[in-house]
Amino acid sequence: MVDDVITSLQQAIEISRNWSKTGWSVTFGPRNIEVLSLEQAKALPKNIVFREEAVNYWRQAQLTGNDAADSGEKALKALKSGNLKVAADALYFAQYIEKPFAGYSRLWFDLYERLKALVIKA
């Protein structure tokens, strides 16, 4: 069971590190223009009123994704050494970091819930 969590955790780290590249559907401006990634936001013409908002949103997603992935790496290291409590604490922090984007990603929350169930059984 822990091996399954380790595999999922490795995938989650990769996904989280790429949030700003792979993105999700977010709209900006009074016309609700969809901007799916940081790259798309940066490609908007500089005179577009909401360009800065879109760029800032995706930069924040990038920073948040990297912070959550860093915490995920701590959890991965702890799991590999058999320390479920430290892994659960690291995943708790990752899911906390993810909360501003919870409408688009429940990646870390779902992993935390899976690991928490293992810790309770242990």
PyMOL CGO cylinders between C-alpha atoms (Angstrom):
from pymol import cmd
from pymol.cgo import CYLINDER

trace = [
    CYLINDER, 0.00, 0.00, 0.00, 2.84, 2.42, 0.81, 0.3, 1, 1, 1, 1, 1, 1,
    CYLINDER, 2.84, 2.42, 0.81, 4.39, 1.60, -2.58, 0.3, 1, 1, 1, 1, 1, 1,
    CYLINDER, 4.39, 1.60, -2.58, 1.22, 2.83, -4.29, 0.3, 1, 1, 1, 1, 1, 1,
    CYLINDER, 1.22, 2.83, -4.29, 1.39, 6.07, -2.34, 0.3, 1, 1, 1, 1, 1, 1,
    CYLINDER, 1.39, 6.07, -2.34, 5.07, 6.47, -3.27, 0.3, 1, 1, 1, 1, 1, 1,
    CYLINDER, 5.07, 6.47, -3.27, 4.25, 6.08, -6.96, 0.3, 1, 1, 1, 1, 1, 1,
    CYLINDER, 4.25, 6.08, -6.96, 1.35, 8.55, -6.70, 0.3, 1, 1, 1, 1, 1, 1,
    CYLINDER, 1.35, 8.55, -6.70, 3.57, 10.94, -4.77, 0.3, 1, 1, 1, 1, 1, 1,
    CYLINDER, 3.57, 10.94, -4.77, 6.26, 10.87, -7.46, 0.3, 1, 1, 1, 1, 1, 1,
    CYLINDER, 6.26, 10.87, -7.46, 3.63, 11.66, -10.09, 0.3, 1, 1, 1, 1, 1, 1,
    CYLINDER, 3.63, 11.66, -10.09, 2.14, 14.42, -7.94, 0.3, 1, 1, 1, 1, 1, 1,
    CYLINDER, 2.14, 14.42, -7.94, 5.52, 16.11, -7.54, 0.3, 1, 1, 1, 1, 1, 1,
    CYLINDER, 5.52, 16.11, -7.54, 5.94, 16.20, -11.32, 0.3, 1, 1, 1, 1, 1, 1,
    CYLINDER, 5.94, 16.20, -11.32, 2.39, 17.48, -11.91, 0.3, 1, 1, 1, 1, 1, 1,
    CYLINDER, 2.39, 17.48, -11.91, 2.70, 20.13, -9.21, 0.3, 1, 1, 1, 1, 1, 1,
    CYLINDER, 2.70, 20.13, -9.21, 5.99, 21.43, -10.59, 0.3, 1, 1, 1, 1, 1, 1,
    CYLINDER, 5.99, 21.43, -10.59, 4.26, 21.93, -13.96, 0.3, 1, 1, 1, 1, 1, 1,
    CYLINDER, 4.26, 21.93, -13.96, 1.06, 23.67, -12.85, 0.3, 1, 1, 1, 1, 1, 1,
    CYLINDER, 1.06, 23.67, -12.85, 1.96, 26.90, -14.62, 0.3, 1, 1, 1, 1, 1, 1,
    CYLINDER, 1.96, 26.90, -14.62, 2.80, 25.00, -17.84, 0.3, 1, 1, 1, 1, 1, 1,
    CYLINDER, 2.80, 25.00, -17.84, -0.07, 22.55, -18.06, 0.3, 1, 1, 1, 1, 1, 1,
    CYLINDER, -0.07, 22.55, -18.06, -2.55, 24.81, -16.29, 0.3, 1, 1, 1, 1, 1, 1,
    CYLINDER, -2.55, 24.81, -16.29, -6.31, 24.66, -16.10, 0.3, 1, 1, 1, 1, 1, 1,
    CYLINDER, -6.31, 24.66, -16.10, -9.16, 26.78, -17.34, 0.3, 1, 1, 1, 1, 1, 1,
    CYLINDER, -9.16, 26.78, -17.34, -9.12, 30.28, -15.83, 0.3, 1, 1, 1, 1, 1, 1,
    CYLINDER, -9.12, 30.28, -15.83, -10.74, 33.37, -17.29, 0.3, 1, 1, 1, 1, 1, 1,
    CYLINDER, -10.74, 33.37, -17.29, -9.70, 37.00, -16.97, 0.3, 1, 1, 1, 1, 1, 1,
    CYLINDER, -9.70, 37.00, -16.97, -11.10, 40.40, -17.81, 0.3, 1, 1, 1, 1, 1, 1,
    CYLINDER, -11.10, 40.40, -17.81, -14.65, 41.60, -18.44, 0.3, 1, 1, 1, 1, 1, 1,
    CYLINDER, -14.65, 41.60, -18.44, -14.96, 39.31, -21.47, 0.3, 1, 1, 1, 1, 1, 1,
    CYLINDER, -14.96, 39.31, -21.47, -13.81, 36.24, -19.53, 0.3, 1, 1, 1, 1, 1, 1,
    CYLINDER, -13.81, 36.24, -19.53, -10.88, 35.44, -21.80, 0.3, 1, 1, 1, 1, 1, 1,
    CYLINDER, -10.88, 35.44, -21.80, -9.50, 31.97, -21.05, 0.3, 1, 1, 1, 1, 1, 1,
    CYLINDER, -9.50, 31.97, -21.05, -5.77, 31.85, -20.25, 0.3, 1, 1, 1, 1, 1, 1,
    CYLINDER, -5.77, 31.85, -20.25, -4.57, 28.29, -19.66, 0.3, 1, 1, 1, 1, 1, 1,
    CYLINDER, -4.57, 28.29, -19.66, -0.92, 28.76, -18.64, 0.3, 1, 1, 1, 1, 1, 1,
    CYLINDER, -0.92, 28.76, -18.64, 1.88, 31.16, -17.78, 0.3, 1, 1, 1, 1, 1, 1,
    CYLINDER, 1.88, 31.16, -17.78, 3.18, 30.90, -21.32, 0.3, 1, 1, 1, 1, 1, 1,
    CYLINDER, 3.18, 30.90, -21.32, -0.21, 31.92, -22.70, 0.3, 1, 1, 1, 1, 1, 1,
    CYLINDER, -0.21, 31.92, -22.70, -0.44, 34.80, -20.23, 0.3, 1, 1, 1, 1, 1, 1,
    CYLINDER, -0.44, 34.80, -20.23, 2.98, 36.12, -21.21, 0.3, 1, 1, 1, 1, 1, 1,
    CYLINDER, 2.98, 36.12, -21.21, 2.02, 35.89, -24.90, 0.3, 1, 1, 1, 1, 1, 1,
    CYLINDER, 2.02, 35.89, -24.90, -0.92, 38.26, -24.43, 0.3, 1, 1, 1, 1, 1, 1,
    CYLINDER, -0.92, 38.26, -24.43, -0.38, 41.69, -26.02, 0.3, 1, 1, 1, 1, 1, 1,
    CYLINDER, -0.38, 41.69, -26.02, 1.09, 44.13, -23.53, 0.3, 1, 1, 1, 1, 1, 1,
    CYLINDER, 1.09, 44.13, -23.53, -1.82, 46.52, -23.97, 0.3, 1, 1, 1, 1, 1, 1,
    CYLINDER, -1.82, 46.52, -23.97, -4.39, 43.96, -22.78, 0.3, 1, 1, 1, 1, 1, 1,
    CYLINDER, -4.39, 43.96, -22.78, -5.76, 45.29, -19.49, 0.3, 1, 1, 1, 1, 1, 1,
    CYLINDER, -5.76, 45.29, -19.49, -5.81, 41.92, -17.70, 0.3, 1, 1, 1, 1, 1, 1,
    CYLINDER, -5.81, 41.92, -17.70, -2.42, 40.67, -18.97, 0.3, 1, 1, 1, 1, 1, 1,
    CYLINDER, -2.42, 40.67, -18.97, -0.62, 41.54, -15.73, 0.3, 1, 1, 1, 1, 1, 1,
    CYLINDER, -0.62, 41.54, -15.73, -3.34, 39.87, -13.67, 0.3, 1, 1, 1, 1, 1, 1,
    CYLINDER, -3.34, 39.87, -13.67, -3.07, 36.68, -15.75, 0.3, 1, 1, 1, 1, 1, 1,
    CYLINDER, -3.07, 36.68, -15.75, 0.74, 36.64, -15.58, 0.3, 1, 1, 1, 1, 1, 1,
    CYLINDER, 0.74, 36.64, -15.58, 0.66, 37.19, -11.82, 0.3, 1, 1, 1, 1, 1, 1,
    CYLINDER, 0.66, 37.19, -11.82, -1.94, 34.45, -11.34, 0.3, 1, 1, 1, 1, 1, 1,
    CYLINDER, -1.94, 34.45, -11.34, 0.14, 31.89, -13.25, 0.3, 1, 1, 1, 1, 1, 1,
    CYLINDER, 0.14, 31.89, -13.25, 3.37, 32.97, -11.53, 0.3, 1, 1, 1, 1, 1, 1,
    CYLINDER, 3.37, 32.97, -11.53, 1.64, 32.38, -8.20, 0.3, 1, 1, 1, 1, 1, 1,
    CYLINDER, 1.64, 32.38, -8.20, 0.49, 28.97, -9.44, 0.3, 1, 1, 1, 1, 1, 1,
    CYLINDER, 0.49, 28.97, -9.44, 4.10, 28.23, -10.39, 0.3, 1, 1, 1, 1, 1, 1,
    CYLINDER, 4.10, 28.23, -10.39, 5.45, 29.26, -6.98, 0.3, 1, 1, 1, 1, 1, 1,
    CYLINDER, 5.45, 29.26, -6.98, 2.70, 27.42, -5.11, 0.3, 1, 1, 1, 1, 1, 1,
    CYLINDER, 2.70, 27.42, -5.11, 3.15, 24.29, -7.19, 0.3, 1, 1, 1, 1, 1, 1,
    CYLINDER, 3.15, 24.29, -7.19, 6.89, 24.29, -6.55, 0.3, 1, 1, 1, 1, 1, 1,
    CYLINDER, 6.89, 24.29, -6.55, 6.43, 24.84, -2.81, 0.3, 1, 1, 1, 1, 1, 1,
    CYLINDER, 6.43, 24.84, -2.81, 3.90, 22.01, -2.63, 0.3, 1, 1, 1, 1, 1, 1,
    CYLINDER, 3.90, 22.01, -2.63, 6.23, 19.77, -4.64, 0.3, 1, 1, 1, 1, 1, 1,
    CYLINDER, 6.23, 19.77, -4.64, 9.10, 20.58, -2.26, 0.3, 1, 1, 1, 1, 1, 1,
    CYLINDER, 9.10, 20.58, -2.26, 6.94, 19.44, 0.62, 0.3, 1, 1, 1, 1, 1, 1,
    CYLINDER, 6.94, 19.44, 0.62, 5.97, 16.39, -1.42, 0.3, 1, 1, 1, 1, 1, 1,
    CYLINDER, 5.97, 16.39, -1.42, 9.64, 15.53, -1.83, 0.3, 1, 1, 1, 1, 1, 1,
    CYLINDER, 9.64, 15.53, -1.83, 10.05, 15.66, 1.96, 0.3, 1, 1, 1, 1, 1, 1,
    CYLINDER, 10.05, 15.66, 1.96, 7.10, 13.29, 2.25, 0.3, 1, 1, 1, 1, 1, 1,
    CYLINDER, 7.10, 13.29, 2.25, 8.62, 10.98, -0.36, 0.3, 1, 1, 1, 1, 1, 1,
    CYLINDER, 8.62, 10.98, -0.36, 11.94, 10.85, 1.48, 0.3, 1, 1, 1, 1, 1, 1,
    CYLINDER, 11.94, 10.85, 1.48, 10.14, 10.13, 4.77, 0.3, 1, 1, 1, 1, 1, 1,
    CYLINDER, 10.14, 10.13, 4.77, 8.01, 7.39, 3.21, 0.3, 1, 1, 1, 1, 1, 1,
    CYLINDER, 8.01, 7.39, 3.21, 11.04, 5.70, 1.69, 0.3, 1, 1, 1, 1, 1, 1,
    CYLINDER, 11.04, 5.70, 1.69, 12.65, 5.65, 5.14, 0.3, 1, 1, 1, 1, 1, 1,
    CYLINDER, 12.65, 5.65, 5.14, 9.44, 4.30, 6.72, 0.3, 1, 1, 1, 1, 1, 1,
    CYLINDER, 9.44, 4.30, 6.72, 8.52, 7.40, 8.68, 0.3, 1, 1, 1, 1, 1, 1,
    CYLINDER, 8.52, 7.40, 8.68, 4.76, 7.71, 8.07, 0.3, 1, 1, 1, 1, 1, 1,
    CYLINDER, 4.76, 7.71, 8.07, 4.27, 10.52, 10.60, 0.3, 1, 1, 1, 1, 1, 1,
    CYLINDER, 4.27, 10.52, 10.60, 6.81, 12.86, 8.98, 0.3, 1, 1, 1, 1, 1, 1,
    CYLINDER, 6.81, 12.86, 8.98, 5.40, 11.99, 5.54, 0.3, 1, 1, 1, 1, 1, 1,
    CYLINDER, 5.40, 11.99, 5.54, 1.87, 12.79, 6.73, 0.3, 1, 1, 1, 1, 1, 1,
    CYLINDER, 1.87, 12.79, 6.73, 3.03, 16.11, 8.18, 0.3, 1, 1, 1, 1, 1, 1,
    CYLINDER, 3.03, 16.11, 8.18, 4.74, 17.06, 4.91, 0.3, 1, 1, 1, 1, 1, 1,
    CYLINDER, 4.74, 17.06, 4.91, 1.64, 16.15, 2.89, 0.3, 1, 1, 1, 1, 1, 1,
    CYLINDER, 1.64, 16.15, 2.89, -0.54, 18.09, 5.29, 0.3, 1, 1, 1, 1, 1, 1,
    CYLINDER, -0.54, 18.09, 5.29, 1.58, 21.14, 4.55, 0.3, 1, 1, 1, 1, 1, 1,
    CYLINDER, 1.58, 21.14, 4.55, 1.45, 20.48, 0.78, 0.3, 1, 1, 1, 1, 1, 1,
    CYLINDER, 1.45, 20.48, 0.78, -2.34, 20.29, 0.81, 0.3, 1, 1, 1, 1, 1, 1,
    CYLINDER, -2.34, 20.29, 0.81, -2.46, 23.46, 2.90, 0.3, 1, 1, 1, 1, 1, 1,
    CYLINDER, -2.46, 23.46, 2.90, -0.28, 25.26, 0.36, 0.3, 1, 1, 1, 1, 1, 1,
    CYLINDER, -0.28, 25.26, 0.36, -2.55, 24.01, -2.42, 0.3, 1, 1, 1, 1, 1, 1,
    CYLINDER, -2.55, 24.01, -2.42, -5.74, 25.47, -0.88, 0.3, 1, 1, 1, 1, 1, 1,
    CYLINDER, -5.74, 25.47, -0.88, -5.80, 28.71, -2.93, 0.3, 1, 1, 1, 1, 1, 1,
    CYLINDER, -5.80, 28.71, -2.93, -6.04, 26.51, -6.05, 0.3, 1, 1, 1, 1, 1, 1,
    CYLINDER, -6.04, 26.51, -6.05, -8.33, 23.85, -4.56, 0.3, 1, 1, 1, 1, 1, 1,
    CYLINDER, -8.33, 23.85, -4.56, -11.00, 24.65, -7.11, 0.3, 1, 1, 1, 1, 1, 1,
    CYLINDER, -11.00, 24.65, -7.11, -8.60, 23.47, -9.81, 0.3, 1, 1, 1, 1, 1, 1,
    CYLINDER, -8.60, 23.47, -9.81, -6.42, 20.92, -8.05, 0.3, 1, 1, 1, 1, 1, 1,
    CYLINDER, -6.42, 20.92, -8.05, -6.98, 18.53, -5.17, 0.3, 1, 1, 1, 1, 1, 1,
    CYLINDER, -6.98, 18.53, -5.17, -3.76, 16.70, -5.89, 0.3, 1, 1, 1, 1, 1, 1,
    CYLINDER, -3.76, 16.70, -5.89, -2.16, 17.11, -2.47, 0.3, 1, 1, 1, 1, 1, 1,
    CYLINDER, -2.16, 17.11, -2.47, -5.39, 16.92, -0.49, 0.3, 1, 1, 1, 1, 1, 1,
    CYLINDER, -5.39, 16.92, -0.49, -6.21, 13.50, -1.95, 0.3, 1, 1, 1, 1, 1, 1,
    CYLINDER, -6.21, 13.50, -1.95, -2.68, 12.20, -1.29, 0.3, 1, 1, 1, 1, 1, 1,
    CYLINDER, -2.68, 12.20, -1.29, -2.78, 13.49, 2.27, 0.3, 1, 1, 1, 1, 1, 1,
    CYLINDER, -2.78, 13.49, 2.27, -6.11, 11.74, 2.88, 0.3, 1, 1, 1, 1, 1, 1,
    CYLINDER, -6.11, 11.74, 2.88, -4.70, 8.44, 1.53, 0.3, 1, 1, 1, 1, 1, 1,
    CYLINDER, -4.70, 8.44, 1.53, -1.61, 8.65, 3.71, 0.3, 1, 1, 1, 1, 1, 1,
    CYLINDER, -1.61, 8.65, 3.71, -3.60, 9.73, 6.75, 0.3, 1, 1, 1, 1, 1, 1,
    CYLINDER, -3.60, 9.73, 6.75, -5.66, 6.54, 6.40, 0.3, 1, 1, 1, 1, 1, 1,
    CYLINDER, -5.66, 6.54, 6.40, -2.41, 4.52, 6.42, 0.3, 1, 1, 1, 1, 1, 1,
    CYLINDER, -2.41, 4.52, 6.42, -1.12, 6.34, 9.50, 0.3, 1, 1, 1, 1, 1, 1,
    CYLINDER, -1.12, 6.34, 9.50, -4.36, 5.60, 11.36, 0.3, 1, 1, 1, 1, 1, 1,
    CYLINDER, -4.36, 5.60, 11.36, -4.04, 1.89, 10.49, 0.3, 1, 1, 1, 1, 1, 1,
    CYLINDER, -4.04, 1.89, 10.49, -0.41, 1.78, 11.64, 0.3, 1, 1, 1, 1, 1, 1,
]
cmd.load_cgo(trace, "trace")
